[in-house]
Amino acid sequence: MPKLKTHKASKKRFKVTGTGKVKRTNAYKNHILTKKSTKRKRKLRKGDYVSASDAATVKRLLPYA
């Protein structure tokens, strides 16, 4: 069977943990930060997990993760 290709955009955005969960970073933290409160920006620093319904799709895009 041939090798599967990794989806390069997904590779840059997601990491699969040892237990199989998919980690992601929060959106809205790249630009136009002056109008966002310090509290809001601080909360966006911490990553989060991809929802269970989307995790299967992401794992298909990252076959060797």
PyRosetta script that sets phi, psi and omega in degrees:
from pyrosetta import init, pose_from_sequence

init()
pose = pose_from_sequence("MPKLKTHKASKKRFKVTGTGKVKRTNAYKNHILTKKSTKRKRKLRKGDYVSASDAATVKRLLPYA")
pose.set_psi(1, 138.1)
pose.set_omega(1, -178.4)
pose.set_phi(2, -71.3)
pose.set_psi(2, 161.3)
pose.set_omega(2, 176.7)
pose.set_phi(3, -67.6)
pose.set_psi(3, 149.8)
pose.set_omega(3, 177.0)
pose.set_phi(4, -92.7)
pose.set_psi(4, 143.7)
pose.set_omega(4, 178.9)
pose.set_phi(5, -87.0)
pose.set_psi(5, 137.1)
pose.set_omega(5, 175.9)
pose.set_phi(6, -82.1)
pose.set_psi(6, 138.6)
pose.set_omega(6, 176.1)
pose.set_phi(7, -77.7)
pose.set_psi(7, 110.9)
pose.set_omega(7, -169.4)
pose.set_phi(8, -64.5)
pose.set_psi(8, -36.0)
pose.set_omega(8, 179.4)
pose.set_phi(9, -66.0)
pose.set_psi(9, -39.5)
pose.set_omega(9, 179.3)
pose.set_phi(10, -68.8)
pose.set_psi(10, -36.3)
pose.set_omega(10, 179.0)
pose.set_phi(11, -58.5)
pose.set_psi(11, -35.3)
pose.set_omega(11, -179.4)
pose.set_phi(12, -78.2)
pose.set_psi(12, -21.7)
pose.set_omega(12, -173.4)
pose.set_phi(13, -102.9)
pose.set_psi(13, -24.2)
pose.set_omega(13, -173.6)
pose.set_phi(14, -126.7)
pose.set_psi(14, 151.3)
pose.set_omega(14, 173.2)
pose.set_phi(15, -131.8)
pose.set_psi(15, 139.1)
pose.set_omega(15, 177.0)
pose.set_phi(16, -97.8)
pose.set_psi(16, 129.0)
pose.set_omega(16, -178.4)
pose.set_phi(17, -79.3)
pose.set_psi(17, 172.9)
pose.set_omega(17, 179.1)
pose.set_phi(18, -62.8)
pose.set_psi(18, -30.2)
pose.set_omega(18, 180.0)
pose.set_phi(19, -86.7)
pose.set_psi(19, -3.0)
pose.set_omega(19, 176.1)
pose.set_phi(20, 98.7)
pose.set_psi(20, 1.1)
pose.set_omega(20, 176.6)
pose.set_phi(21, -78.4)
pose.set_psi(21, 157.2)
pose.set_omega(21, -179.1)
pose.set_phi(22, -109.1)
pose.set_psi(22, 121.3)
pose.set_omega(22, 179.8)
pose.set_phi(23, -92.7)
pose.set_psi(23, 149.8)
pose.set_omega(23, 176.6)
pose.set_phi(24, -144.4)
pose.set_psi(24, 165.0)
pose.set_omega(24, 174.2)
pose.set_phi(25, -98.3)
pose.set_psi(25, 158.2)
pose.set_omega(25, -179.7)
pose.set_phi(26, -78.4)
pose.set_psi(26, 149.7)
pose.set_omega(26, 177.0)
pose.set_phi(27, -82.6)
pose.set_psi(27, 174.8)
pose.set_omega(27, 175.5)
pose.set_phi(28, 68.6)
pose.set_psi(28, 31.3)
pose.set_omega(28, -178.8)
pose.set_phi(29, -123.6)
pose.set_psi(29, 11.8)
pose.set_omega(29, -174.1)
pose.set_phi(30, -96.4)
pose.set_psi(30, -44.3)
pose.set_omega(30, -176.4)
pose.set_phi(31, -149.1)
pose.set_psi(31, 172.8)
pose.set_omega(31, -173.7)
pose.set_phi(32, 55.1)
pose.set_psi(32, 52.5)
pose.set_omega(32, -175.6)
pose.set_phi(33, -89.6)
pose.set_psi(33, -13.0)
pose.set_omega(33, -175.6)
pose.set_phi(34, -67.0)
pose.set_psi(34, -35.3)
pose.set_omega(34, -178.2)
pose.set_phi(35, -83.4)
pose.set_psi(35, -10.5)
pose.set_omega(35, 179.5)
pose.set_phi(36, -88.2)
pose.set_psi(36, 140.5)
pose.set_omega(36, -177.3)
pose.set_phi(37, -70.6)
pose.set_psi(37, 156.4)
pose.set_omega(37, 178.9)
pose.set_phi(38, -60.7)
pose.set_psi(38, -39.4)
pose.set_omega(38, 179.4)
pose.set_phi(39, -61.6)
pose.set_psi(39, -43.7)
pose.set_omega(39, -179.5)
pose.set_phi(40, -64.4)
pose.set_psi(40, -44.1)
pose.set_omega(40, -179.9)
pose.set_phi(41, -65.6)
pose.set_psi(41, -36.9)
pose.set_omega(41, 179.4)
pose.set_phi(42, -65.2)
pose.set_psi(42, -41.2)
pose.set_omega(42, 179.4)
pose.set_phi(43, -67.7)
pose.set_psi(43, -28.8)
pose.set_omega(43, 179.6)
pose.set_phi(44, -76.1)
pose.set_psi(44, -15.2)
pose.set_omega(44, 178.7)
pose.set_phi(45, -62.9)
pose.set_psi(45, -40.8)
pose.set_omega(45, -176.0)
pose.set_phi(46, -73.3)
pose.set_psi(46, 135.9)
pose.set_omega(46, 178.5)
pose.set_phi(47, -74.6)
pose.set_psi(47, -179.1)
pose.set_omega(47, -179.3)
pose.set_phi(48, -147.9)
pose.set_psi(48, 175.9)
pose.set_omega(48, 177.6)
pose.set_phi(49, -102.6)
pose.set_psi(49, 148.6)
pose.set_omega(49, 175.6)
pose.set_phi(50, -71.3)
pose.set_psi(50, 142.6)
pose.set_omega(50, -179.9)
pose.set_phi(51, -60.9)
pose.set_psi(51, 153.9)
pose.set_omega(51, -176.2)
pose.set_phi(52, -59.7)
pose.set_psi(52, -35.0)
pose.set_omega(52, -178.9)
pose.set_phi(53, -69.5)
pose.set_psi(53, -29.8)
pose.set_omega(53, 179.6)
pose.set_phi(54, -92.1)
pose.set_psi(54, -18.4)
pose.set_omega(54, -175.1)
pose.set_phi(55, -61.6)
pose.set_psi(55, -38.1)
pose.set_omega(55, -179.5)
pose.set_phi(56, -62.8)
pose.set_psi(56, -39.6)
pose.set_omega(56, 178.9)
pose.set_phi(57, -65.5)
pose.set_psi(57, -43.3)
pose.set_omega(57, -179.4)
pose.set_phi(58, -65.4)
pose.set_psi(58, -41.0)
pose.set_omega(58, -179.8)
pose.set_phi(59, -63.6)
pose.set_psi(59, -32.3)
pose.set_omega(59, 176.9)
pose.set_phi(60, -67.2)
pose.set_psi(60, -32.6)
pose.set_omega(60, 179.5)
pose.set_phi(61, -77.4)
pose.set_psi(61, -19.9)
pose.set_omega(61, -179.9)
pose.set_phi(62, -118.5)
pose.set_psi(62, 74.7)
pose.set_omega(62, -172.2)
pose.set_phi(63, -64.9)
pose.set_psi(63, -26.2)
pose.set_omega(63, -176.3)
pose.set_phi(64, -109.4)
pose.set_psi(64, 15.8)
pose.set_omega(64, -179.8)
pose.set_phi(65, -88.3)
pose.dump_pdb("model.pdb")
